[in-house]
């Protein structure tokens, strides 16, 4: 806003709640570096340089203090904390001035000599004499402003910024621009519509533990990209063989105050989290402070060292085209004179997406992540510097973490997915009288687990039905060793049968939703599904000879058979199964043991939804069944399953059930092998 004299009015900042200071984990031994870089631009507190070398300033409040605190003092920390809040609140408004390119907290440089005073630093596109301000559409910046009782000097530097990906320099090490397996941070990467950037680090989805690569929005997304766009490693600038170099797809992205950031999946390749040439991996997030030393591993300039010289900065970056100018929250890094790079560049085109790590007081590289590199100096700017997004903002916005969560730490993943096959297939429902017998979880009869859901009978204490999804394209082979059978603590123990039924007898614990069917998705997701499959709610008692014959016969091969014998769309199927409850089921230890089980497999073939039903029984004619009869598998209609179970399946499945069978049970033969199944 403008004051009456036509100047930019900078009101004293109103007190705002201070953000709790984030302490840097494992950094107690890191001492503060006291060296500073020298500015290459004249110092004056204005968007224009005045003839007298001074600029008007607003009247100081009577309680105002001079901000002359030096590095490391308590008043220094207090002032910086106040300025951080001021920039967060006022920064976007200050950037409305067309000539101001950024504003942040730094140390004032006078006469090309580094100083110790904390200042509010402005960068401007053009420095000019006061009489030229109007033509630039800007106004004079005051020499001081008052923030929380501190009279703070301003510092003005002529500087512009650009994303670090337009001009890609040659790489010293060909490893960085080669196809890597396992992939590693510091190597070339990019969306198929982008030239090349850098893999910053390996991160994980906070909800399901899926591993991703972290880089910039303008590296993995770009102006012509969208979620799901293919990402290649290396980037197309380094190798344009897209099919060979496909790494994954864009999963999430953001471009705004929180940062220039994105993550992409890692498919069909392994990964190592250690940075190229640094051989360390970040374990925790940190918050930069003035004079911190940092290091990065980038695609173009390799390993370079820097010093944090401005914090809590907001900068205007022109991304060109339809994206245009964006405001990004960040901090600024200058070269470290103790570790100069060969060509004097702290970063260059192609380094976008690299991660900056803090250094310890003894100059060792730490495992604390400082920020995500995304921009450098504009064309013609003599001052060498880089901009990085704050790590905490990036990780919060993208919902990611540095450590892969353990299966028990993952959030509960939604159970059976009705939209899994493309055409919606709802979960089964119960007849009205059966519905009154359903156990409820938070008022719902549908109880979700990882990749499956079920409805439980309170009287029988076993499921009426279990519904699960199978992604044949991402199945994992995981051990079952050491995973205990447990009751679901979300439900009352009185509606579940536990180990008391299975001790010291020939009864097996039989999975309804096959354990092997559930082990898909990311590794942590599959591990959680592995664990979830052992809840007693997914288990029914079966005689050992029954269970073993079921496992190794046709019954245990049904899901595999559909993948082997049918061109299943997207290698995805949905399965429904459970016991058949009969009043004459034999009672053992107070529990009725089912003698029949059903299974329904749904899939799409050439876009057409199909359903096939099966029954594991001693005899299709229940009146003719004998205790000594062998258990056999019959292919049946969906209606026959409903008649036996009183479980009702959705109309979409009935439409896909086209099996024609003889009316007389005696005329129907059991399935001897999976080759006898009618899938068509």
Buried (B, 14 or more C-beta within 10 A) or exposed (E): EEBEEEBBEBEBBEEEEEEEEEEBEBBEEBEEBEEBBEBBBBBBBBBBBBEEEEBEBBEBEEEBBEBBBEBEEEBBBBBBBBBBBBBBEBBBEBBEBBBBBBBBBBBBBBEEEBBBBBBBBBBBBBBBEBEEBEEBEBBBBBBBBBBBBBBBBBBBBBBBBBBBBEEBBEBEBEBBBBBBEEBBBBBBBBBBBBBBBBBBBBBBBBBBBBBBBBBBBBBBBBBEBEEEBBBBBBBBBBBEEEEEBBBBBBBBBBBBBBBBBBBBBBEEBEBBBBBBEBEBBBBBBBBBBBBBBBBBBBBBBBBBBBBBBBBBBBBBBBBEEEBEEBBBBBBBBBBBEEBEBEEEBBBBBBBBBBBBBBBBBEEEBBBBBBBBBBBBBBEEBEBBBBBBBBBBBBBBBBEBBBEBBEBEEBEEBEBBBBEBBEBEBBBBBBEEEBEEBBBBBEEEBBBBBBBBBBBBBBEBBBBBBBBBBBBBEBBBEBEEEEBEBBBBEEBEEEBBBBEEBBEEEEBBBBBBBBBBBBBBBBBBBBBBBBBBBBBBBBBBBBBEEBBEBBBEBBBBBBBBBBBEEBEBBEBBBBBBBBBBBBEEBEEEEEBBBBBBBBBBBBBBBEEEBBBBBBBBBBBBEBEEBEEEEEBBBBBBBBEBBBEBBBBBBBEBBBBBBEBEBEEEBEEBEBBEEBEEBEBE
